[in-house]
Amino acid sequence: MLTGQIENDIPIWQNKIYLENSLLCDGSGPIAKISKMGYTILW
C-alpha cells in the first residue's frame, strides 16, 4: 500500500519547479503572509 502511494508521488517530485510568489492554494489569504515571515515566529 505505501509503496503504491510513493510510486504515485514520483512524477510530482520529478516535475516540481520553484515559484517565487506561489500560493499555498487558491485563495490562501492571510496565511500566505505569515508563511513569508518564516515558521520560527510560530514556535
C-alpha positions in Angstrom: 0.0 0.0 0.0 2.7 2.5 1.0 4.8 1.6 -2.0 1.9 2.4 -4.3 1.5 5.8 -2.7 5.2 6.6 -3.1 5.2 5.5 -6.7 2.2 7.8 -7.4 4.2 10.7 -5.9 7.3 10.2 -8.1 6.0 12.1 -11.1 5.2 15.0 -8.8 8.7 15.1 -7.4 10.3 14.8 -10.9 8.3 17.7 -12.3 8.3 20.2 -9.4 9.5 23.7 -10.0 10.3 26.7 -7.8 7.7 29.5 -7.9 8.9 32.6 -6.1 5.4 34.0 -5.5 3.3 30.8 -5.3 0.1 30.4 -3.3 -0.5 27.7 -0.9 -3.8 27.1 -2.6 -6.4 29.2 -4.4 -7.4 32.0 -2.1 -4.9 31.1 0.6 -5.4 34.5 2.1 -3.6 35.8 5.2 -1.7 32.5 5.8 0.5 33.4 2.8 1.7 36.5 4.6 2.5 34.5 7.7 4.4 31.9 5.8 6.6 34.5 4.2 7.6 35.8 7.7 9.0 32.3 8.4 7.8 29.5 10.5 10.1 30.4 13.5 7.6 33.0 14.7 5.0 30.4 15.2 7.1 28.2 17.6 
